[in-house]
Amino acid sequence: MALRVSLAQTVTPADRSSADEPVAPPRISAVDLFCGAGGLTHGLEKVGIEVRLGVDLDPHCEYPYTQNNKAEFLPLSVSALTGEEIRTAFDLAPYRLLAGCAPCQPFSTYSQARTPSEDSRWNLLAEFGRLVSASGANIVTMENVPQLAKEKVFAEFTQALKDDGFFVSHQVVECVRYGVPQSRRRLVLLASRLGPIDLIEPDNSEAISVREAIGHLPQICAGGNIPDDILHASAVLSPKNLERIRVSKPGGTWRDWPVDLVAKCHSKQTGKTYPGVYGRMTWDAPAPTITTQYFGFGSGRFGHPQQDRALSLREGAILQSFPPDYKFVKAGKRVEMSTLGRLIGNAVPVKLGEAIGKSVLLHVQSHAA
């Protein structure tokens, strides 16, 4: 596979002819496994980390990944990837970051009834561990759902890293504290052969609200879009759901509706424990967790705070902290709600990627001095 060759060079203290000359930052080369649409890669690149390769089995990821990032894209299952391919991508950089945000569905609360033997994706974390050892990476990061930390496979993964000479830290973080305008809790792992490494502390900025994030976007109706941005498009609502959203209150639930609009499944005793579906967001608070179904009014609290529709694809991307001009679809191509919703909902929020990147950069700088 052809990879771009970086012109950046590592500068050591002995290379500096004068204390007044600017010091080049240490060269950190990265490979992003399970890269998706590029949320983590974009965050890493924004802070100066040279991401050279993204790997994902889903071909739908290639366009958004390559159009918005400098890295190459390899459409391949991580289980088929070799350590030598990653070594080639690292291009002899002194600091080599391997990122592996494996699909979170097997570990989420929605999949807890399934056992490891029923879902082959449980094995992807072991594949990631194999590639850490085989690639020569000296820094590792992983992002996933908090529930993963309770699983045996995670304990085995972290122990394998320690046995391989890595210092390991992990914690569950509130993404809203890192500038992501949604309530999203994620497990973030950092590991390094250089020494102890930790995620940077968030600043004390106030949480970004839905109004601040998407309040400026043009108004559209359910099933509508605008010509200037094909992603600012919302799903069609049935006549019944249009009635429902019109009587929905920001921050409220379906319990606020007239009885004749309540779904039969919610009328039953078993349905009363799901108040978070068919809800409107509130303007002056962060959004709820953006899932792969965020474009559907009935899939969660994804109703627009004011307009009678669910979130548009673009609004969800912005709430995932993607830049407002991030390209997801080639011009002239059909916008597929379910496909793009999955790519956006599964992404590592860009702002969290920036925080991870800054943490790695500061760590490396402290050991390169």
BELWOUR-V960968 format. One record per residue. RES is the residue in three letters. OMEGA is omega as a letter, one per 20 degrees, with the letter a starting at -180 (NA if undefined). Layout:
# BELWOUR-V960968
res	omega
RES	OMEGA
RES	OMEGA
This chain:
# BELWOUR-V960968
res	omega
MET	a
ALA	r
LEU	r
ARG	r
VAL	a
SER	r
LEU	a
ALA	r
GLN	r
THR	r
VAL	r
THR	r
PRO	a
ALA	a
ASP	a
ARG	a
SER	a
SER	r
ALA	a
ASP	a
GLU	r
PRO	a
VAL	r
ALA	r
PRO	r
PRO	a
ARG	r
ILE	r
SER	a
ALA	r
VAL	a
ASP	r
LEU	a
PHE	a
CYS	r
GLY	a
ALA	r
GLY	a
GLY	r
LEU	r
THR	a
HIS	r
GLY	r
LEU	r
GLU	a
LYS	r
VAL	r
GLY	r
ILE	a
GLU	r
VAL	a
ARG	a
LEU	r
GLY	a
VAL	r
ASP	a
LEU	a
ASP	a
PRO	r
HIS	a
CYS	a
GLU	a
TYR	a
PRO	a
TYR	a
THR	a
GLN	a
ASN	a
ASN	a
LYS	a
ALA	r
GLU	r
PHE	r
LEU	a
PRO	a
LEU	r
SER	r
VAL	r
SER	r
ALA	a
LEU	r
THR	r
GLY	a
GLU	r
GLU	r
ILE	r
ARG	r
THR	r
ALA	r
PHE	r
ASP	r
LEU	r
ALA	a
PRO	r
TYR	a
ARG	a
LEU	r
LEU	a
ALA	a
GLY	r
CYS	a
ALA	r
PRO	a
CYS	a
GLN	a
PRO	a
PHE	a
SER	r
THR	r
TYR	a
SER	a
GLN	r
ALA	a
ARG	r
THR	a
PRO	a
SER	a
GLU	a
ASP	a
SER	a
ARG	r
TRP	a
ASN	a
LEU	r
LEU	r
ALA	r
GLU	r
PHE	r
GLY	r
ARG	a
LEU	r
VAL	a
SER	a
ALA	a
SER	a
GLY	r
ALA	r
ASN	r
ILE	a
VAL	r
THR	r
MET	r
GLU	a
ASN	r
VAL	a
PRO	a
GLN	a
LEU	a
ALA	a
LYS	a
GLU	r
LYS	a
VAL	r
PHE	r
ALA	r
GLU	r
PHE	a
THR	r
GLN	r
ALA	r
LEU	r
LYS	r
ASP	a
ASP	r
GLY	r
PHE	r
PHE	a
VAL	r
SER	r
HIS	a
GLN	r
VAL	a
VAL	r
GLU	a
CYS	a
VAL	r
ARG	r
TYR	r
GLY	r
VAL	a
PRO	r
GLN	r
SER	a
ARG	r
ARG	a
ARG	r
LEU	r
VAL	r
LEU	r
LEU	r
ALA	a
SER	r
ARG	a
LEU	a
GLY	a
PRO	a
ILE	a
ASP	r
LEU	r
ILE	r
GLU	r
PRO	r
ASP	a
ASN	r
SER	r
GLU	r
ALA	r
ILE	a
SER	r
VAL	a
ARG	r
GLU	a
ALA	a
ILE	a
GLY	a
HIS	a
LEU	a
PRO	r
GLN	r
ILE	r
CYS	r
ALA	a
GLY	a
GLY	r
ASN	r
ILE	a
PRO	a
ASP	a
ASP	a
ILE	r
LEU	r
HIS	a
ALA	a
SER	a
ALA	r
VAL	r
LEU	r
SER	r
PRO	a
LYS	r
ASN	r
LEU	r
GLU	a
ARG	a
ILE	r
ARG	r
VAL	r
SER	a
LYS	r
PRO	a
GLY	a
GLY	a
THR	r
TRP	r
ARG	r
ASP	a
TRP	r
PRO	a
VAL	a
ASP	r
LEU	a
VAL	r
ALA	a
LYS	a
CYS	r
HIS	r
SER	r
LYS	a
GLN	a
THR	a
GLY	a
LYS	r
THR	a
TYR	a
PRO	a
GLY	r
VAL	a
TYR	r
GLY	r
ARG	r
MET	r
THR	a
TRP	a
ASP	r
ALA	r
PRO	r
ALA	r
PRO	r
THR	r
ILE	a
THR	r
THR	a
GLN	a
TYR	a
PHE	a
GLY	a
PHE	a
GLY	a
SER	a
GLY	r
ARG	a
PHE	r
GLY	r
HIS	a
PRO	a
GLN	a
GLN	a
ASP	a
ARG	r
ALA	r
LEU	r
SER	r
LEU	a
ARG	r
GLU	r
GLY	r
ALA	r
ILE	r
LEU	r
GLN	r
SER	r
PHE	r
PRO	a
PRO	r
ASP	r
TYR	a
LYS	r
PHE	a
VAL	r
LYS	r
ALA	r
GLY	r
LYS	r
ARG	r
VAL	r
GLU	a
MET	a
SER	a
THR	a
LEU	r
GLY	r
ARG	a
LEU	a
ILE	a
GLY	a
ASN	a
ALA	r
VAL	r
PRO	a
VAL	a
LYS	r
LEU	r
GLY	r
GLU	a
ALA	r
ILE	r
GLY	r
LYS	r
SER	r
VAL	a
LEU	r
LEU	r
HIS	a
VAL	r
GLN	a
SER	r
HIS	a
ALA	a
ALA	NA
